Amino acid sequence: MLERGEVANSWRHERWDSFRLLTPNWQSRLPGHRYEGPDPDGYMTMAEVTAFIEGFAARSGAPVRTGADVTSVRRAGDGYQVTTGGGEFRCRSVVIASGACNVPVVPPFAGAVPGSVEQLTPFDYRGPAQLPDGGVLVVGASATGVQLAAELRRSGRPVTLSVGEHVRLPRTYRGRDVLWWMDASGVWDQRFDEIDDLTRARRLPSPQLIGTDERTTLDLNALTSMGVEPVGRLAAVRDGRALFSGGLRNVFSLADLKMERLLDTFDAWAREHGRDGEVGPPERFAPTRAPERARLQLDLRGGEIRTIVWATGFRPDYGWLDVPVVDEKGRLRHEGGVVDSPGLYALGLPVLRRRRSTFIHGIESDAREVIDHLATVTLAQRPGA
Amino acid sequence: MTTVANGVNVQALLDAREALKGAPEAAQFVWRASSKWQDGVHSTTRVKEFFGLGQEQEHKSEAVFDADHPEVFAAQDNGITPIEYLLIGLASCLTAGVASVAQNRGIQLRSVEAALEGKHDIRGILGVDSDVRNGFNDIKVTFTIDADASRQDIEALVAQSQKRSAVFDALTNPTDVTVEVA
C-alpha cells in the first residue's frame, strides 16, 4: 500500500478545522473495526477520523509505505511499472484508491474576478478567521458550500450563496438520522448496473448535511433563516460583475421534489417491512423559500464582496497515471472498479459498485468484489499460476 | 409505458443521445433567422435553413414572422412586439419539454396549457431611468396540466422540462451576443 503522506493523509491536511463526518459514528465500520465510543449517533471530528483510520491500519496490519508519492504508473510487460518518490515497483496488478476529490474544481471565469477579491477553495479554507472582514460569496450549495456558508455567516459576515442543482436532505427523519434510512431501506445498496443514468448518479453533488451535536438540518431554509442570501447559479463574471442564473426557483423545486420522492420511498419501505412502530410518524418539510427577488448580479468591484469561496466540487487527479484509461472529462473508465486495462482496478469512487461506495462503510463489499476479480481473473492468468 | 401516446418519439431522442455521446461535432447546430426592415418599427423575419448533424438542413417550409409595436406605442401593429416572441419561445420550449418528459416517464397527457406573463418596465427602453433594465424584470409561467399522474409527478414534469429547456436557459443565463455591421 503506497501512501503519498501519512495514514489518513487527506483527512489530516485537506479539510477545514470544524469539519466533521456526514455519517453518524455507528456507520463508521471497516472489516473487524468499528466505532466503539460512547456516542454512536455523533459525527467524528477530523482528529477522530484520523485516529479511526490509524486504528484500522494498525489492527489490520496493512503493509502501508508512507511518504511514497506515486509519480507514474505505466504498463510494463504483463503488469505495471510504478514509480514513487521512494523507488520503483513492478507488479502484476494495481488498485487505484486515490479518491475522487484530489483537486478542487474552480470555474474558468474565476480568472475574471477582480484582484481586490480574495479567492479560496475548500483546500485553502481552515476557518473564518483567515478571511478579511466583509462580505463573502460562497459558490456552490452541496455539503461543503452550505457548511462554509453557515460558519462564515456565524462569524458575522454577510454571506451570499450561489445555488445550482443540489441535494436537499433533513438531518433526521421520523426520529432517525436520514443516513440510517439510506442504509436500512436499501437505497445505498443499489448497484451500479441497476441504475438508469449511472453518469448522473456518479456526478450527484454531496447532500446538504452537516454533522453537529444537535443533529440540525442545514438546508437552504435553515441558511436563509440565519441571514444567508441565496442567488442563482453563478453563470459568468463579466466586466467585474458576477452574473447569476434566474433559474433559482427551479433548482429549489427539483431538490424539494427529489427529497419528497426519497421520503416517500422511506415511508413505503417502513410500511412494507413493518418498521413503522420503531420510528416516528411521517414528516413533510416546508418547500424551500424563494426570495421575493433574487439578485441576478453582484458588482465584485464595489467592496460588498471581499472573498469568494469556490465550493464548486472536486475532481480526481490522474496526472501520474500513464495508462490511457481516463476519459475526456478526466474520469477513470471502469466497470464496477474493473478498469479498462488488464490488472488495473479502482476503489473508493462515487457509485463504484453501489450507492454506498464512497462512504467509509461502503468500501468493504466493493473491495471484496474487486479483489475477487483481481484474484480470479488477473492472477489466474499469470503464467504458471 | 407502451400505452402512452403523447406523440413524442422518445426512442429517437434517446437513440440520438446515445449516438451523440461519441460524436460531439454532430451535435453542433446553428439556428438562423434573417430579417428585413419594412417601415416604421415593422420588420419581417424569415426562418428556413439551419445547420446540424454535420450538414445544412431546412424546415419543410419557410416561416415568416412580422414584428411591430402596438398602437399604444404609436406604431402600426403589423405584428407582435419582439419581446413577445421570447414568451412564444419559452412557452413552446417548456411545453415540448413537458410532453417529452411525460412520454419518457409513461405519463399520458390530456391537455397542457400555459399562461405566460412577462413584466416589463418600459422606462428602460425609453431611457427614462437608467436604473431600469430594458428587458423583462421577471417572467411567470403558469401551467395547467391534465394528465394521468399525481400533482407531485406533474410538478416534476414541469421542473424537469425547465432543467432541459434551451429557451429557459437562454433567458435565465447570460449569453454572449455579438452584433456587427457587415
Interface residues (C-beta under 8 A of the other chain):
Chain A: E165 G232 R233 A235 A236 R238 L243 S245 G246 G247 N250 S253 L254 L257 E260 R261 R293
Chain B: D138 Q152 E155 A156 V158 A159 Q160 Q162 K163 F168 D169 L171 T172 N173 P174
